[in-house]
Amino acid sequence: MEILELLDVQFLAIAVACFAVVAGTVYLLSSGKKRKGVLDPENFKEFKLVKRRQLSHNVAKFTFALPTPTSVLGLPIGQHISCRGKDSQGEEVIKPYTPTTLDTDVGHFELVIKMYPQGRMSHHFREMKVGDFLAVKGPKGRFKYQPGQVRAFGMLAGGSGITPMFQVARAILENPKDKTKVHLIYGNVTNEDILLKEELDNLASTYPDRFTVYQVLNQPPESWNGGVGFITKEMIQAYCPAPAPDVQILRCGPPPMNKAMAAHLEALGYAPEMQFQF
């Protein structure tokens, strides 16, 4: 009888301990307390490549593991990381990239990389295999965002400049307390050059009242119902919110595009404080 009573007490103690662990975990996850990120702004830290998915002949999605399954990168919305690698000559190169994941994506982060033939960092990513490590430092960037700081964003993106726009749009749209509207114009050369097309279409279908995307191609296919050529002043006027104190236009793309967009925005009456360039 004493042995049975002892077993009952031990079982009860184990059950109470397990309940405490589970309850504590649930509390931490539901308390909304912000977890400390693993990034270091001063020193490079290495993260293991655990998955590589080829999206097209020169674009791939790289998934990197964080130290634990519950770790977060700790990257503020709209900011980026510095990645260090080696070019084809073996020389060190450092370049900024914006992850497409948020801190709600625990345990890992993802980079969608377009690899250019002559790109120095492109060479490093092209050579990376599952099991390799990437040196990363951050966060970096001037952009700061608080939910509701503007009524609407207009976004002008070109090529791989879509990644910070996607990150910001995701953060806004997936926050049920954030009512900000997002209007994106995204320019590329061909249909095959469009990055994150499926993800953008999913956002548009999931949040039709808060997110719109207008695609522009320089060399469109025959059955194309988007814009043709380059992003024009008329397109911005038609698909972005009009100038107002509670509106901001974000832009990110190749230097010639950024210069052209700045001229368009100035001509349309967007004051400097209504604009931000990544």
Sequence and secondary structure as in RCSB ss.txt:
>XXXX:A:sequence
MEILELLDVQFLAIAVACFAVVAGTVYLLSSGKKRKGVLDPENFKEFKLVKRRQLSHNVAKFTFALPTPTSVLGL
PIGQHISCRGKDSQGEEVIKPYTPTTLDTDVGHFELVIKMYPQGRMSHHFREMKVGDFLAVKGPKGRFKYQPGQV
RAFGMLAGGSGITPMFQVARAILENPKDKTKVHLIYGNVTNEDILLKEELDNLASTYPDRFTVYQVLNQPPESWN
GGVGFITKEMIQAYCPAPAPDVQILRCGPPPMNKAMAAHLEALGYAPEMQFQF
>XXXX:A:secstr
 HHHHHHHHHHHHHHHHHHHHHHHHHHHHHS     BS  SSS EEEEEEEEEEEETTEEEEEEE SSTT B   
 TT EEEEEEE TTS EEEEEE  S  TTSTTEEEEEEE  TT HHHHHHHH  TT EEEEEEEE S    TTSS
SEEEEEEEGGGHHHHHHHHHHHHT TT   EEEEEEEESSGGG TTHHHHHHHHHH TTTEEEEEEESS  SS  
SEESS  HHHHHHHS  S TTEEEEEES HHHHHHHHHHHHHHT  GGGEEE 
